[in-house]
């Protein structure tokens, strides 16, 4: 097993299974693909891994318009043309106009980094396949400068997906996969207490009971997430809400329920 061993941090409580998946991916030098419903801490995991291992975190946020090339490098032909028109010095040095993307930054780093490729399923279907060579071989070629960028230290790669679309089989074969289950009450209490160590026990219990009740309502379209429970507990504390009134009155309901139709459904079940 690698000397890099991920453990829960003060801010991020990970299950034993999740810690095991992270450490196996590090040991096998394979990307770790993380799925789970929104709000289960997929993005925060990469921050926790970087902090736990004392490494720099590089984040590549994927959008619907993102191409694999964006993560490698960009060649700024327009700036070079502009500089040429105004007689700037060094315009013949093409390397000046090549800017590395996030993957390129991770490869060029002298020390091992954690690279987060966040929400890979937002891009088009070809995006994951277009990265297969780079993630396998840990290198890419810059056509304009005839230079190969090879990873000085193989980054720890964490990839998140909200399962908006299926990822290609060829890509999945190269990853270690972990699905983050929504925390049960025991783990959730531990998570909330990392944020609010002095939270009053009855208030926390009442808030969690109401929270899981709402999540279990069949007709809810957007189930409240962990981050929303944390915000709600904070609001309840700041508002000085009496614990015994939480389940009957559901104060500050808009902190955890974010859709009009869901508010109506919850109110129907409560009243």
N, C-alpha and C positions, 0 to 999 in steps of 0.2 A: 504493500500500500504506500502511496506517496507520503512524503513528509508533510504535505499540505493537508491538514485535517480541519474541515469545517465543523464548527459547533455553534449552537445558538448564541446570539449576542444579547446584551442587555435590552436592546430595542426590538429584537426579532426572535420570536420563539418558534423553533422548527420542530416538527415531529421526528421521531427516530428514523422513520422510513425516508423522510425528505433528506435528513442529514446523510443517511446511507447512500442515497441516489447521487447526491452532490459529490461525495467522496469517491464513489465508484467511477463517476464520469471524469474526475480529476486524475484518478489512478490510471484509467484506460486512455486518457487523453482524447476523449470524445466530447462533442457538444452535448450539453444537457438540455433537452427540450421539456419545458414546463407548460402544462395545461392546467386549467381550472377556471371556475367561474370568476367574473370580475370581482375584485375586492378580496381575493384570497391571499394576496401578498406575493404574487408572481414577480412583479418588478422589484419589490423591496428585497426579495431573496438575493438578487445580484448585489445590492448594496450591502446586505448582511455578510455575504460570502467575502466580498472585498475587505470589509472591516475586520471580519474574523481572521483572515489570512494576512492582513496588513498590506494589501495590494491596491494599486490604483484601479478605479473603475472607469471604463470607457463605455458610453451609452450610444447605441445607434438606434434612434427612434424610426420605425418604419411607417411610412404613409402609403396611401393607395397609389401615389405616383412614383414611389421609390423604385429605382432600378439597382440591380446588383453592382453595376459599375460605380454607383455613387459611393459605395462603401470602400472601393479600391482607391480610385484617384479621379481627379477632374483636371482636364487640360483647358486652361483659360485662353482660348484662341482670341477672344474679343479684346482682352486686356493687352495681349501681345500686339495685336493689330493697332490698337490705340497708342501703345507706347512707341511703335514703329513710326506712326504718323507724326508724333511729336519729338522724334529723335532721342528718345530715352536711351541711356547706355544699357548694355547687356541684353538687348532685345534678341540677340542671336543665341542667348543661353536659354534653351527651351526649358531646362529644369526649373528655372525661376517661375514658370507658369504652370507647373504641375503641383497640385495640392492634394495631399493624401486624404482619403476618406477615413472613416472610423476603423475599418478593418486594417487599412494601411497603417494608421497610427498604432494599432495594437501590435502589428508585425514589427514595426520599427522601434518599439520601446526596448530599451536596454534591459529592463526588468520585466518579469512576467506580470501581466495585467489580467483583470477580469473584464471580458467583453460581453456586454449585454446587447443582444439583438432583440429589440422589444416589439412585440406584436407582429411577428413575421407573417401572419395570415392576412394582414391588411393589404399586402402587396399582391400583384397578379400571380397566377399559378406557376409561371416560369421562374419567378424570383428565387425560390429555394434551390431549384435545379441549377440555376446559373451560379450558385455559390459552391457547388459540390467540389470542384477542383481546388478552389482556394482553401476550403475548410479541411479537405483531405491532405493536400500537399503543403499547406501553410505557406503559399507563395503565389505571386502573380507577376505578370510582365507588363511593363510600361512601354507601349509601342513607340511613343514619341521620343523617348530618351534611350531606348534599347536597354533598359535596366530591369533586372528581376528583383522584386522586393520579397525577401524571404524572412520569415519570422525569426527574430533573434532569440526570442523565448516564446515557446508555444503558449498562446493565451488560454485562460480558462474561459470557455465559451458557454454562455447561458442564453437560451433562446426561449422567448415566451410566445404563447399562442392562446387566443380566446376561442379557438375552435370555430371561427367564422366560416372557414372553408377547410377542406381536407388537404393535407400536405402530401406531396408525391412520395411513393413508396421508396424510391431510390434515396431520397433525403432522410426518410424515417429510419432506414437501415443503418445510417451512419451516426444516429443519435442514441443516447441513453434517454429513456422517456420516464417522466414522472407526472402523475396527475395529483394535484394538491386537493385533497378532500376538504370540504368545508369543515372548520373546526367543530368538534363536539363541545359540550358545555365545560368540561374540565379544562381542555386546552384553551378555550375561549377566555375563561376566567384568568388563566395564566397570562394570556396575551394582554388583556385589559389591565391587569395589575402591573405589567411592565410600564404602562403609560401612567397609571394612577395608583401608586403603591399604597396610598392612604385612603383609597375609596371606602366609603362606609359599606359594610358587608350586606346589609339588608337592601340598600339602594342598588347595589350591583346585582344581587339575586333577582330583585323585582324587575330591573331593566332587562336582564338576560331572559327571564321568563317571557316578558312581553315581546322581546326581539325574536325569540325562536317561535313563539306563537304566530307572529306576523309572517315569518318565513314559511311556516307550515300551511298557511292559508292557500288553498289550491288555486284560486283565481288571481293571485298576485302575479303581475307581469314582470316586475323588476324586484327580485328579492333583495332586501337590505344586506349589505356586505359588512365585513369585519370593520373596515375603516369608518363606516357609518355608525356602527355600534359605539366605537370609541368616541366619535363626535357627540353622540347622544348622551353617553355617560358624562362627558365633560359638560354638556349643556345642562343636564339635570343637576350636577353639582353646583355649577355657577348660578343656576336659577334658584337654588335652595329648595328644590322640590322634595316634599315629604315622600319617603319611599313607599308608604302604604297607598298612595294615590296614583302611583305610576301605571299600574295595570288597568285601573278603571278609567283614568282620564287621558292617558297617553299624551302627556305634555310635550311640546316641541316635536310633534309627529313628523313635520316636514323635514326634520334632520335625517330621518331614516327612510321615509317613504317619499319618493321623488316624482311620481306620476299621478295626475289628477284621478284617473280611474282607480288606481291602487288605494288612494286616500278614501275614496267612496267605499271600496270593498272592505277596507279595515274598519271604517266607522260602522258599516253594516254589521260586521261580526261582533264588534265590541258593545254597541248600544242596542 
